[in-house]
Amino acid sequence: MVQSFLILMFILLLNLILFKNNQFIAEKLNLFDKPDSRRKLHLEQIALNGGIFFFFNIFLIFLCDYLFNNLHVSLFFEFKNEFKIVYFILTCLFLLLLGIIDDKISLRPLTKTSLSIILFASFLIMNKNFYIMELKFETINKVIDLFNLSFIFTVVCFAVLQITLNMYDGINLQSSFYYITLAIFFLLISENFGLKLFCFFIIFYLFFFSFYNFKGKIFLGDNGVYLFSFIYSLILINIYNTTKFLYVENILILVLFPFLDLMRLFLLRLKNNNNPFEGDRNHIQHILIKKFGLIKSNLILIFPLIISMILFHSMNIDLLIILFFKIIIYLFLIKQK
């Protein structure tokens, strides 16, 4: 407990320094999200430091974990030696740099996805424990072995979650509320002390970020979404592979709104002969904010996730029923124009 408290104090000091110098850092890096008249809601340029600050938090967590915390966090991810930890940090760094470049010059979708896939593949080659070897379905009580497809399938899952969460990041507090909710869920369902500690530190950072994000001082940017999607992919896969808490249906419930919005927008843009990867203001968050405002929109988006997590974790309710009702709720919400 003493070691964990020390890490928390270091993280507190780190974030106080980082967020106090948020504008200065963004100016030095020339890293801003500039308003336009087409799809961005803000009126002034906003610092895109969310991923950079998160990376420093990750680096500090794993450094302190290695130096004086008995590798509790590292061992949850099965990083059992210095090489594994360094390789993980380097992967995070390269994803961060890719996101920063994307924020600066808007890389083509195929380019950034291809580069991300290369990073995911290289990480998985060195960390085979993150392979998804089988698909476990609770509702039909069936397990499907992936055999030689496990590597490809896992890489695709990393890439799909990255794209999905990137498209779901659109209004202040939206992503941070979503990531906080997932982190709290992981913290509560897992008995692994390392994961609990890591999720607590993530939540601690996200509260800092949410405060400044609400004030319109900072965005996650692509660099932040790329990092969070990678970290959450690792957590989901590790829990899925090593416990009986998660099945395919559970994971679908957790990512359902972002995934449904991705599929709806992709099909809608194709129908209208538009580029399916071109941004617009037809996302679910944009639909809701016009009618309900910022705070209510975020509560509307996060409330079904919280309820569904309570239902499938604490009550004996069929997961397909929860999935069905979440789909109905989503369809109802996108009609609120």
C-alpha positions in Angstrom: 0.0 0.0 0.0 2.9 2.4 0.8 4.3 1.8 -2.7 1.0 2.4 -4.4 0.5 5.6 -2.4 3.9 6.8 -3.5 3.0 6.1 -7.2 -0.2 8.0 -6.7 1.7 11.0 -5.3 4.1 10.9 -8.3 1.2 10.7 -10.7 -0.5 13.6 -8.9 2.6 15.8 -9.2 3.1 14.8 -12.8 -0.4 15.7 -13.9 -0.3 19.0 -11.9 2.8 19.9 -13.9 1.5 18.7 -17.2 -1.9 20.3 -17.1 -0.7 23.5 -15.7 1.6 23.8 -18.7 -1.0 22.4 -21.2 -1.1 25.5 -23.4 2.7 26.0 -23.3 3.3 22.4 -24.4 0.8 22.6 -27.2 2.4 25.8 -28.5 5.9 24.3 -28.5 4.6 21.2 -30.4 2.2 23.3 -32.5 -0.4 20.7 -31.7 -3.9 22.2 -31.8 -7.3 21.2 -33.1 -8.4 24.2 -35.1 -12.1 25.0 -35.7 -13.7 24.8 -39.1 -17.1 25.6 -40.4 -17.9 22.1 -41.4 -17.9 19.5 -38.6 -16.0 20.9 -35.5 -18.1 22.4 -32.7 -15.5 24.5 -30.9 -14.8 28.1 -31.8 -11.1 28.4 -30.7 -8.1 26.2 -31.2 -7.7 23.5 -28.5 -4.6 21.7 -27.3 -4.4 18.1 -28.4 -2.2 16.9 -25.5 -4.5 14.2 -24.1 -2.5 11.3 -25.5 0.9 12.9 -24.7 -0.1 13.4 -21.1 -1.5 9.8 -20.9 1.7 8.4 -22.2 3.7 10.1 -19.5 1.3 8.6 -17.0 1.8 5.1 -18.4 5.6 5.6 -18.5 5.6 6.7 -14.8 3.3 3.9 -13.7 5.4 1.2 -15.2 8.7 2.8 -14.1 7.5 3.0 -10.5 6.0 -0.5 -10.8 9.4 -1.9 -11.9 11.4 0.1 -9.3 9.5 -0.4 -6.1 6.1 -2.0 -6.6 7.1 -5.7 -7.2 5.8 -5.6 -10.8 2.2 -5.9 -9.8 0.9 -4.0 -12.8 3.4 -5.4 -15.2 2.6 -9.0 -14.2 -1.1 -8.5 -15.0 0.0 -7.8 -18.6 2.5 -10.7 -18.3 5.4 -8.4 -18.8 7.8 -10.5 -16.8 11.1 -8.8 -17.6 12.7 -5.5 -18.6 12.6 -6.3 -22.3 8.8 -6.9 -22.3 8.1 -3.7 -20.4 10.4 -1.6 -22.7 8.8 -3.1 -25.8 5.4 -2.2 -24.5 6.4 1.4 -23.8 8.0 1.7 -27.2 4.8 0.4 -28.8 2.9 3.0 -26.9 5.4 5.7 -28.0 5.1 4.8 -31.7 1.3 4.8 -31.5 1.5 8.2 -29.8 3.8 9.5 -32.5 1.5 8.1 -35.2 -1.4 9.8 -33.6 0.4 13.1 -33.3 1.3 13.0 -37.0 -2.3 12.2 -37.8 -3.4 15.1 -35.7 -1.0 17.4 -37.5 -1.5 16.5 -41.1 -4.5 14.1 -41.2 -3.1 10.9 -42.6 -5.1 9.0 -45.1 -7.3 6.3 -43.4 -5.5 3.4 -45.2 -2.1 4.8 -44.3 -2.7 5.2 -40.6 -4.6 1.9 -40.3 -1.8 0.1 -42.1 0.9 1.6 -39.8 -1.2 0.8 -36.7 -1.6 -2.8 -37.9 2.2 -3.1 -38.3 2.6 -1.9 -34.7 -0.1 -4.2 -33.4 1.4 -7.2 -35.3 4.9 -6.5 -34.0 3.7 -6.2 -30.4 1.7 -9.5 -30.7 4.7 -11.4 -32.2 6.6 -10.6 -29.0 3.6 -11.1 -26.7 1.8 -14.3 -27.8 -0.2 -14.3 -24.6 -2.5 -11.7 -26.1 -3.6 -13.9 -29.0 -7.3 -14.5 -29.0 -7.3 -18.3 -29.4 -11.0 -19.0 -29.3 -14.4 -17.3 -29.4 -16.4 -18.1 -26.2 -20.2 -17.6 -26.4 -22.1 -17.8 -23.2 -25.7 -17.7 -24.6 -25.2 -20.7 -26.9 -22.6 -22.4 -24.6 -20.2 -22.8 -27.5 -16.5 -22.3 -28.0 -15.0 -21.8 -31.5 -11.3 -22.4 -31.9 -9.5 -20.0 -34.2 -6.4 -22.1 -34.7 -4.1 -20.5 -37.3 -6.4 -17.5 -37.7 -5.9 -16.3 -34.1 -3.0 -13.9 -34.9 -4.8 -12.3 -37.8 -8.1 -12.1 -35.9 -6.4 -10.5 -32.9 -4.7 -7.8 -35.1 -8.0 -7.1 -36.7 -9.7 -6.7 -33.3 -7.0 -4.2 -32.3 -7.5 -2.2 -35.5 -11.3 -2.3 -35.4 -11.4 -1.0 -31.8 -9.0 1.8 -32.7 -11.1 2.9 -35.6 -14.3 2.5 -33.6 -13.1 4.6 -30.6 -11.6 7.2 -32.9 -15.0 7.8 -34.6 -16.8 7.8 -31.2 -14.6 10.7 -29.9 -16.6 13.8 -30.8 -17.7 16.0 -27.9 -16.2 17.1 -24.6 -16.3 14.4 -21.9 -17.6 11.7 -24.2 -14.5 9.6 -24.4 -13.3 10.3 -20.9 -16.7 9.3 -19.4 -16.6 6.1 -21.5 -13.0 5.2 -20.6 -13.7 6.0 -16.9 -16.8 3.7 -16.9 -14.9 0.9 -18.5 -12.0 1.3 -16.1 -14.3 1.2 -13.1 -15.9 -2.0 -14.5 -12.5 -3.6 -14.9 -11.6 -2.6 -11.4 -14.7 -4.0 -9.9 -14.9 -7.4 -11.7 -11.2 -8.4 -11.5 -9.5 -9.9 -8.5 -6.1 -9.0 -9.9 -4.4 -6.4 -7.7 -2.2 -5.2 -10.6 -5.2 -4.5 -12.8 -7.1 -2.8 -10.0 -4.1 -0.6 -9.3 -3.6 0.3 -13.0 -7.3 1.1 -13.5 -7.3 3.3 -10.5 -4.3 5.2 -11.9 -6.1 5.5 -15.3 -9.2 6.9 -13.6 -7.1 9.3 -11.6 -5.6 10.7 -14.9 -9.0 10.8 -16.6 -10.5 12.9 -13.8 -7.7 15.5 -14.5 -8.3 15.3 -18.2 -12.1 15.5 -17.8 -11.8 18.7 -15.8 -9.7 20.5 -18.4 -11.7 18.9 -21.3 -15.0 20.2 -19.9 -13.4 23.7 -19.7 -12.5 23.4 -23.4 -8.7 23.4 -22.7 -7.6 20.0 -24.0 -8.7 17.2 -26.4 -7.5 13.6 -26.5 -6.8 13.9 -30.2 -6.0 10.9 -32.4 -2.8 10.4 -30.3 -4.9 9.9 -27.2 -7.5 7.6 -28.8 -4.8 5.4 -30.3 -3.2 5.0 -26.9 -6.4 4.3 -25.0 -7.7 1.9 -27.7 -4.4 -0.1 -27.5 -4.4 -0.2 -23.6 -8.1 -1.2 -23.4 -7.6 -3.9 -26.1 -4.8 -5.4 -23.9 -7.0 -5.3 -20.8 -10.1 -6.8 -22.5 -8.1 -9.6 -24.1 -6.2 -10.4 -21.0 -9.4 -10.6 -18.9 -11.1 -12.6 -21.7 -8.2 -15.1 -22.0 -7.5 -15.6 -18.3 -10.9 -15.4 -16.5 -14.5 -16.4 -16.9 -15.8 -12.9 -16.5 -16.0 -12.0 -20.2 -17.5 -13.7 -23.2 -17.9 -12.4 -26.8 -21.4 -11.1 -25.9 -20.1 -9.2 -22.9 -17.4 -7.4 -25.0 -20.0 -6.6 -27.7 -22.2 -5.0 -25.0 -19.2 -2.9 -23.8 -18.4 -1.5 -27.2 -21.9 -1.7 -28.8 -22.7 2.1 -29.1 -19.4 3.0 -30.7 -19.5 0.0 -33.0 -23.1 0.5 -34.1 -22.3 4.2 -34.8 -19.3 3.1 -36.9 -21.4 0.7 -39.0 -24.3 3.1 -39.4 -22.1 6.0 -40.6 -20.1 3.7 -42.9 -23.2 2.4 -44.6 -24.9 5.8 -44.7 -21.9 7.5 -46.3 -21.7 4.7 -48.9 -25.4 5.1 -49.6 -24.9 8.8 -50.2 -21.8 8.2 -52.4 -19.5 9.8 -49.8 -16.2 8.7 -48.6 -17.0 6.3 -45.7 -13.9 7.6 -43.8 -14.7 11.3 -44.2 -15.9 13.0 -41.0 -19.3 14.7 -40.6 -21.8 15.8 -38.0 -24.0 12.8 -38.2 -22.5 10.9 -35.3 -24.7 10.0 -32.4 -23.1 12.5 -30.2 -23.7 15.3 -32.7 -27.4 14.3 -33.0 -27.9 14.3 -29.2 -26.0 17.5 -28.4 -28.2 19.5 -30.7 -31.3 18.6 -28.7 -30.0 17.9 -25.2 -26.7 19.9 -24.7 -23.3 18.6 -23.5 -24.0 17.2 -20.1 -27.3 15.5 -20.8 -25.9 14.1 -24.1 -23.0 12.5 -22.2 -25.3 11.1 -19.5 -27.6 9.7 -22.2 -24.7 8.0 -23.9 -23.1 6.5 -20.8 -26.2 5.5 -18.8 -27.2 2.5 -21.0 -23.6 1.2 -20.7 -23.6 1.4 -16.9 -27.0 -0.3 -16.7 -26.0 -3.1 -19.1 -22.8 -3.7 -17.1 -24.8 -4.0 -13.9 -27.3 -6.3 -15.5 -24.8 -8.8 -17.0 -22.5 -8.8 -14.0 -24.9 -8.8 -11.1 -28.1 -10.3 -12.4 -28.9 -13.5 -14.3 -30.2 -11.9 -17.4 -29.6 -13.3 -20.9 -26.8 -11.4 -22.6 -28.7 -11.4 -25.9 -31.6 -9.7 -24.3 -29.3 -6.9 -23.0 -27.8 -6.6 -26.5 -31.2 -6.4 -28.1 -32.3 -3.6 -25.7 -29.1 -1.7 -26.2 -29.7 -1.8 -30.0 -33.2 -0.6 -29.5 -32.0 2.3 -27.3 -29.4 3.2 -29.9 -31.9 3.2 -32.8 -34.2 5.4 -30.7 -31.4 7.9 -29.9 -30.3 8.4 -33.5 -33.9 9.4 -34.4 -33.7 12.4 -32.0 -33.0 14.9 -34.7 
